[in-house]
Amino acid sequence: MRIHNFPRKSVFFLFFISTLSLIAQEKRSLTHDDYAQWRTLSGTVFSDSGKYISWQVNPQKGDGNAFISSLPSRKSQQIPRGERVVFLPGEGYALVVQKVEEEARRTAIRDKASADKKPKPSLILLDLRTFEQRIFEQFKDLKSAEYSTPTFAFRVSGDGISASEESDSGESEDCDKTPDAEEKRKKKQPKEAAMLYVYNPNMMDSVKELGYAEKYSVSAHGDAIFFSRYNAESERYDLVYFDLAQNREIVLLENQKAVSSLLVSPHGTRALAVSTSDTLDVDESEYFFHAFRVTPKTKKGFKVLQTESKIEGKVVSPHSTLQLNDEASYIYFGLKPDDWQVYKRDTLLLDEDIARLDVWTPFDIELQSRQKERASHWKKYHHKVVYRVRKDDFTVLEGDIFTSYTLPIKSRHHWVLIQKNRDYAEGRIFTFGRLYDYEAYDLENKITVPIASEIAYSVRISPAGGFAYWYNEDKRVWEARKLISGSSVVTLASDVKIDWHNINSDIPNTNPPHGAAGVTSDDSFIWLYDEFDIWQVDPNGRSASERLTRGRENKTRYRYLRPNDYQLSIDVSEKTQYLSGFHTFTRSHSLWQYREGNASVLRTFPGDFFGFQKARYSDAFVYRSGTFSTYPNLYLLQLANTTDRVLNKPINPQQEKIYWGSVSFVDYVVNGDSLRGLLYQPENQKEGKAPLLVYFYERSADQFHRHVIPTPSRSIINYPYFLSKGYAIFVPDIAYRDGEPGKSAYDCIMTGVDSVLSQNHSWIDSTRMGLNGQSWGGYQSAWLITQTNRFKAAFSGAPVSNMTSAYGGIRWKGGYSRIMQYEQGQSRLGVPMHENLDLYIKNSPVFFTSQIETPLLIMHNDNDGAVPWYQGIEMYMSMIRQGKPVWMLVYNNEEHNLTKWANRMDLSVRMAEFYDHYLMNAEKPSWMSQGVPIWQKKTK
């Protein structure tokens, strides 16, 4: 026997290789059964102090969990099936909405349980100091205070909460179920009403039961709750104000048949309602606006400010939504227009006596299809009316269906921004151009100031109300105007020569601007974007425009990060502002701080960076970051630390046992345009060369770091699934030329594919390539197989196959004409069809199907609101007529992209079987070889 003595390094190497082999043996390919339990992280909520944070982890099917973490103590609480978390003011408590168990939900549906027998969600009150829980079952909805106090109100279904749900404090007097009370509860209640409770865990021993309520409002500071309570005796509603500090309620108004809206002011000093005591239909009843004010001098603590049913001869709208500003100095609601009328059916007529039709005429301001989509808005339209509390007067802001208002609710100014476009409505039928005229109404002085006309991009009013600003697409400049009578329009940043518009846009329309970060809170400066940098511009022209970043030099795109939803402007009291950085070549991300005129990097990331939030009252931050192969985790960033903490546990540890893959760039040049594609290489490289799937839309290289989870397809290939099965995937960028969408796609896609095959990627099999695209990608997929036979299989989802017939069609979701799509939009033909019919024909795949040899799988669903499904039918019919290999999947009552889980699973299976047959030599499935006759179709 010969004994070999291996060096230590060799022994270690052999051990390492054998270990890798064992690890590799443990890995497997994905199956469709893996999708349901693949989890996602969402719903991040940061507490104001930055001491607590919550998030949710949910599988794609089944029950997930909410997590609440105390950042100082690093203790966490897991709440099964938590789907919404609210941190109450003071941060001693949190509310968690706990949804119904998935199996219980399915069982109720299977058993055809009645509505009152179906399981309901629960509401959990969580003590953040001890993590003790109080659970309220049969939960319906909740509202809570925003500031000062942890007051919250909630409604429950059925008979209300039981004593056991108050176990922490024992049964309270408020929740005592006396025989009389029980008898009252048995009386039929309206569907809209539910038992209402209010609670402040710092002030009250137990929840306070307020009765069956339909609508309710909690004051922002938690002083009061205002609600409409159902009176079982009168079968009407009473408007009730509950004062939490004094633990008393006051009935402000009785015997209301319906309440359309109610609201209580931030400090509870105003109670507002729109209601009627009539018994007529909603559109015929007389509605009143009611305003009450708290005043300790009156006997009941209240006095009526106003009760009105008509203002300036106009009646209060039943569709009013009450609003008021933070100072409760302006109250907004609605009045019916003079010509407001809704068709009322003659009750003597039967259905068979009524003709049902739409009348399309040359005089329609909007297409009938568009009117149908907006029918609810048209019927409920109302003029805005402003009640000035201090002046005790009303102002009616008249308009029409083409007038909209931006009210100063959270803003510190007193300007209403008015947007009108009736004069441009006719042009909207055929164009994407959304031209508007703008003016501003001064609530204090009751004057209207013109701002600008024929503007396509939104006008904004500065935080302090000093000026309005907008982008002028015709001149390609930013403009502003002071909000004083007689002021003139000024061009912003006229002292610099820079392109404010996106020069890379290749749609035959005006190039959009890069945008604006906003205005500083003192109205001193506007922050504008160019392609790379942020510019600080003085709207008054007193100081020179300043470039705050140096992105153009290092090809980094800087953008302002708004730290919180509540921050409406760039807060100059905060000396540090935060910016994102995106390198336009490497596609790498970074986080920057801008302070005292200098931008410095805080963090660089190996992958994506998104979800940035700052705590309201501390310098604590959270963000998400991940790569193609790493799920985006949730990180805590504290400026004092150099390393950020991962807050969540691994979301999908099972990924370690799945073949995944890697991604790299592929560079190529087409017609002078430098383009990049993404090449995904499978980890599970089987014997021989890998087949290549080519997926495309427009440009995707910026998604280099994007993590894609295994999920059933809505319309396109799922990268992880096909990679794990040994497919390679290439995603090319496409640059378009006006009038040549098909040829542009062909040139860029095929040049990209040839670059992949020639750039040391010999592991790819050029004889086994497939195409995949949806919508605009579906059109390109259909077009390519009319121009080349290099692909062995192609999938085309919701394709436009015939631009001549699609041109005159309707985009049913929205009711828009499709003409704009071709003349000015994504289809990029750039001219009307009557001016160049040949252009529409030569870009339509249906006219060249005789050249097709590639087997095609079409998906086009019969409720597609974006691309009419007859476009898929035209392609199918033309190919089947010529004996071409084509199959079409039509998912019933489904939209442009699939929404139902069962349909998504079905598509995933069939798409994989289709590609496996043509690119992996798998057996042809029966649905492809034999079809599915209608009598074998699965039905309800």
NORSUL-V537603 format. One record per pair of residues at least 6 apart in sequence whose C-alpha atoms are under 7 Angstrom apart, sorted by the first residue. I is the first residue (numbers start at 1). GAP is how many residues later the second one is. Records with the same first field share a line. If there is no record, write none. Layout:
# NORSUL-V537603
I->GAP / GAP
This chain:
# NORSUL-V537603
26->631
27->630 / 631 / 632
28->629 / 630 / 631
29->629 / 630 / 695 / 696
30->628 / 691 / 694
35->25 / 675 / 676 / 677
36->23 / 24 / 25
37->22 / 23 / 24
38->21 / 22 / 614 / 672
39->18 / 19 / 20 / 21 / 612 / 613
40->17 / 18 / 19 / 611
41->14 / 15 / 16 / 17
42->13 / 14 / 15
43->12 / 13
44->10 / 11
45->8 / 9 / 10
46->6 / 7 / 8 / 569
47->6 / 40 / 568
48->567 / 568 / 569
49->566 / 567 / 568 / 569
50->565 / 568 / 570
51->19 / 20 / 21
52->16 / 17 / 18 / 19
53->15 / 16 / 17
54->13 / 14 / 15 / 31
55->11 / 12 / 13
56->9 / 10 / 11 / 27
57->7 / 8 / 9
58->6 / 7
62->40
63->18 / 38 / 39
64->16 / 17
65->13 / 14 / 15 / 16 / 17
66->12 / 13 / 14 / 15 / 16 / 17
67->9 / 10 / 11 / 12
68->8 / 9 / 10
69->6 / 7 / 8
70->6
77->54
81->17 / 18
82->14 / 15 / 16 / 17
83->14 / 15 / 16
84->12 / 13
85->9 / 10 / 11 / 12
86->8 / 9 / 10
87->6 / 7 / 8
88->6 / 62
89->57 / 58 / 59 / 60 / 61
90->58 / 59 / 60
92->35 / 36 / 37
93->32 / 33 / 34 / 35
94->31 / 32 / 33 / 34
95->28 / 29 / 30 / 31
96->27 / 28 / 29
97->25 / 26 / 27
98->23 / 24 / 25
99->22 / 23
100->19 / 20 / 21
105->14
108->10
120->18 / 19
121->16 / 17 / 18
122->13 / 14 / 15 / 16 / 17
123->12 / 13 / 14 / 16
124->9 / 10 / 11 / 12
125->8 / 9 / 10
126->6 / 7 / 8
127->6
134->31
135->30
136->25 / 29
137->24
138->18 / 19
139->16 / 17 / 18
140->15 / 16 / 17
141->13 / 14
142->11 / 12 / 13
143->9 / 10 / 11 / 75
144->7 / 8 / 9 / 74
145->6 / 7 / 73 / 74 / 75 / 76 / 77
146->74 / 75
147->73 / 74
148->73
149->72 / 73
150->50 / 51
151->48 / 49 / 71
152->46 / 47 / 48
153->44 / 45 / 46
154->42 / 43 / 44
155->39 / 40 / 41 / 42
156->38 / 39 / 40
157->37 / 38
159->26
160->35
163->8 / 12
169->36 / 37
172->34
174->34 / 35
175->34
192->22
193->19 / 20 / 21
194->18 / 19 / 20
195->16 / 17 / 18
196->13 / 14 / 15 / 16 / 17
197->10 / 11 / 12 / 13
198->9 / 10 / 11
199->7 / 8 / 9
211->18
212->17 / 18
213->14 / 15 / 16 / 17
214->14 / 15
215->12 / 13
216->10 / 11 / 12
217->8 / 9 / 10 / 46 / 47
218->6 / 7 / 8 / 46
219->6 / 45 / 46 / 47 / 48 / 49
220->46 / 47
221->45 / 46
223->20 / 21 / 22 / 44 / 45
224->18 / 19 / 20 / 44
225->16 / 17 / 18
226->14 / 15 / 16 / 37 / 38 / 45
227->12 / 13 / 14
228->9 / 10 / 11 / 12
229->8 / 9 / 10 / 11
230->6 / 7 / 8
231->6 / 7
236->19 / 20 / 21
237->17 / 18 / 19 / 20
238->13 / 15 / 16 / 17 / 18
239->12 / 13 / 14 / 15
240->9 / 10 / 11 / 12
241->8 / 9 / 10 / 11
242->6 / 7 / 8
243->6
255->22
256->19 / 20 / 21
257->19 / 20 / 21 / 22
258->17 / 18 / 19
259->15 / 16 / 17
260->14 / 15 / 58 / 59 / 60
261->12 / 13 / 59 / 60 / 61
262->10 / 11 / 12 / 60
263->8 / 9 / 10 / 59
264->6 / 7 / 8
265->6 / 63
266->60
269->24 / 25
270->21 / 22 / 23 / 24
271->20 / 21 / 22
272->18 / 19 / 20
273->16 / 17 / 18
274->13 / 14 / 15 / 16
275->12 / 13 / 14
276->9 / 10 / 11 / 12
278->7 / 8
282->36
283->35
286->23
287->22 / 29 / 30 / 31
288->19 / 20 / 21 / 28
289->18 / 19 / 20 / 27
290->16 / 17 / 18
291->13 / 14 / 15 / 16
292->10 / 11 / 12 / 13
293->9 / 10 / 11 / 12
294->7 / 8 / 9
295->6 / 7 / 8
309->6 / 7
310->6
314->21 / 22 / 24
315->20 / 21
316->18 / 19 / 20
317->17 / 18 / 19 / 65
319->61
320->13 / 14
321->12
322->10 / 11
323->8 / 9 / 10
324->6 / 7 / 8 / 85
325->83 / 84 / 85
326->83 / 84
329->59 / 60 / 61
330->56 / 57 / 58 / 59
331->55 / 56 / 57
332->52 / 53 / 54 / 55
333->51 / 52 / 53
334->48 / 49 / 50 / 51
335->47 / 48 / 49 / 50
336->46 / 47
337->45 / 46
342->37
358->10
360->8
365->60 / 61
366->59 / 60 / 63
369->446
370->444 / 445 / 446
373->441 / 442
378->23
381->20
383->14 / 15 / 16
384->12 / 13 / 14
385->9 / 10 / 11 / 12
386->8 / 9 / 10
387->6 / 7 / 8
388->6
402->18 / 19 / 20
403->16 / 17 / 18
404->14 / 15 / 16
405->11 / 12 / 13 / 14
406->10 / 11 / 12
407->9 / 10
408->6 / 7 / 8
411->52
412->51 / 52
413->50 / 51 / 52
414->28 / 29 / 30
415->25 / 26 / 27 / 28 / 50
416->24 / 25 / 26
417->22 / 23 / 24
418->20 / 21 / 22
419->17 / 18 / 19 / 20
420->16 / 17 / 18
421->14 / 15 / 16
424->11
428->6
429->387 / 388
430->387 / 389 / 390
431->389 / 393
432->388 / 392
433->23
434->22
435->19 / 20 / 21
436->17 / 18 / 19 / 20
437->15 / 16 / 17 / 18
438->12 / 13 / 14 / 15
439->9 / 10 / 11 / 12 / 13
440->8 / 9 / 10 / 11
441->6 / 7 / 8
442->6
449->34 / 35 / 36
451->30
455->17
457->13 / 14
458->12
459->9 / 10 / 11
460->8 / 9 / 10
461->6 / 7 / 8
462->6 / 57 / 61
463->58 / 60 / 106
464->58 / 59
466->16 / 17 / 57
467->13 / 14 / 15 / 16
468->12 / 13 / 14 / 15
469->10 / 11 / 12
470->8 / 9 / 10
471->6 / 7 / 8
472->6 / 7
473->37
476->24 / 25
477->14 / 23
478->13 / 14
479->10 / 11 / 12 / 13
480->9 / 10 / 11 / 12 / 59
481->6 / 7 / 8 / 9
492->45 / 47
493->44 / 52
495->50
499->31
500->13 / 14 / 29 / 30
501->10 / 11 / 12 / 13
502->9 / 10 / 11 / 12 / 29
503->8
505->6
506->230 / 231
507->317 / 318 / 319 / 321
508->230 / 316 / 317 / 320 / 322
509->315
514->15 / 16 / 17
515->13 / 14
516->11 / 12 / 13
517->10 / 11 / 43
518->8 / 9 / 51 / 52
519->6 / 7 / 8 / 50 / 51
520->6 / 49 / 50 / 51 / 52
521->48 / 49 / 50 / 51
524->14
525->11 / 12 / 13 / 14
526->10 / 11 / 12 / 13
527->7 / 8 / 9 / 10
528->6 / 7 / 8
529->6
531->26
532->19 / 20 / 23 / 24 / 25 / 26
533->14 / 16 / 17 / 18 / 19 / 24 / 25
534->13 / 14 / 15 / 24 / 25
535->10 / 11 / 12 / 13
536->9 / 10 / 11 / 12
537->8 / 9
538->7
548->49
549->50
551->6 / 7
555->28 / 29
556->25 / 26 / 27 / 28
557->24 / 25 / 26 / 27
558->21 / 22 / 23 / 24
559->20 / 21 / 22
560->18 / 19 / 20
561->17 / 18 / 19
563->50 / 51
564->49 / 50
575->20
576->17 / 18 / 19
577->16 / 17 / 18
578->14 / 15 / 16
579->12 / 13 / 14
580->10 / 11 / 12
581->8 / 9 / 10 / 11
582->6 / 7 / 8
583->6
587->115 / 117
588->17 / 18 / 19
589->15 / 16 / 18 / 19 / 20
590->13 / 14 / 15
591->10 / 11 / 12 / 13
592->7 / 8 / 9 / 10
593->6 / 7 / 8 / 9
594->6
607->18 / 19 / 20 / 98
608->17 / 18 / 19 / 97 / 98
609->15 / 16
610->13 / 14 / 15
611->12 / 13
612->10 / 11
613->8 / 9 / 10
614->6 / 7 / 8
615->6
619->19
620->17 / 18
621->15 / 16 / 17
622->12 / 13 / 14 / 15
623->11 / 12 / 13
624->8 / 9 / 10 / 11
625->7 / 8 / 9
626->6 / 7 / 81
627->78 / 79 / 80
628->77 / 78 / 79 / 80
629->78
630->77
631->76
633->13 / 15
634->12 / 13 / 14
635->9 / 10 / 11 / 12
636->8 / 9 / 10 / 11
637->7 / 8
659->24 / 25 / 65
660->22 / 23 / 60 / 63 / 64
661->19 / 20 / 21 / 22 / 62
662->18 / 19 / 20
663->15 / 16 / 17 / 18
664->14 / 15 / 16
665->11 / 12 / 13 / 14
666->10 / 11 / 12 / 13 / 90
667->8 / 9 / 10
668->6 / 7 / 8 / 84 / 87
669->6
670->78
675->58
676->25 / 56 / 57
677->24 / 53 / 54 / 55 / 56 / 75
678->23 / 26 / 52 / 53 / 54
679->50 / 51 / 52
680->48 / 49 / 50
681->47 / 48
682->41 / 42 / 44 / 45 / 46
683->41
684->40 / 41 / 42
685->41
686->40
689->74 / 75 / 76
690->36 / 37 / 38 / 73 / 74 / 75
691->36 / 37 / 73 / 74 / 77 / 78 / 228
692->35 / 36 / 37 / 72 / 73 / 76 / 77 / 78
693->34 / 35 / 36 / 37 / 76 / 77 / 78
694->35 / 36 / 37 / 76 / 77 / 78
695->35 / 36 / 76 / 77 / 78
696->35 / 36 / 77 / 81
697->76 / 79 / 80
698->35 / 36
699->34 / 35
700->33
701->32
708->11 / 12
709->11
710->8 / 10 / 11
711->7
712->192 / 193 / 196
713->191 / 192 / 194 / 195
714->183 / 184 / 185 / 190
715->59 / 82 / 182 / 183
716->56 / 57 / 58
732->17 / 20
734->11 / 14 / 15
735->9 / 13
736->8
737->7
738->90 / 91 / 92
739->89 / 90 / 91 / 100
740->89
741->86 / 87
742->38 / 41 / 101
745->35
746->38
768->24 / 151
769->22 / 23 / 150
770->21 / 22 / 23 / 24
771->10 / 20 / 22 / 23 / 24
772->9 / 22 / 23 / 24
773->8 / 22 / 23 / 24
774->22 / 23 / 24 / 25
775->22 / 23 / 24
776->23
778->18 / 19 / 20 / 21
779->17 / 20 / 21 / 22
781->13 / 14 / 15
782->14 / 63
783->62
785->67 / 69
786->59 / 62 / 63 / 65 / 66
789->64 / 65
791->63
792->62 / 63 / 126 / 127
793->61 / 62 / 63 / 122 / 125
794->60 / 61 / 62 / 63
795->61 / 62 / 63
796->61 / 62 / 63
797->61 / 62 / 63
798->61 / 62 / 69 / 71 / 74 / 98
799->72 / 73
800->6 / 67 / 71
801->43 / 44 / 45 / 70 / 71 / 73 / 74
802->42 / 43 / 44 / 69
803->37 / 38 / 41
804->36 / 37
807->11 / 12 / 15
808->10 / 11
809->8 / 9
810->6 / 7 / 8
811->6 / 7 / 54 / 55 / 56
812->53 / 54
813->52 / 53
821->6
822->6 / 7 / 8
823->6 / 7 / 8 / 9
824->6
833->7
841->6
846->29 / 32
849->29 / 30
855->30 / 31
856->29 / 30 / 31
857->29 / 30 / 31
858->14 / 29 / 30 / 31
859->29 / 30 / 31
860->9 / 12 / 29 / 30
861->8 / 29 / 30 / 31 / 33 / 34 / 35
862->7 / 28 / 29 / 30 / 31 / 32
863->30 / 31 / 32
864->30 / 31 / 32
865->30 / 31
866->30
876->10 / 12
879->7
880->6
898->6
913->12
916->6
917->6 / 7
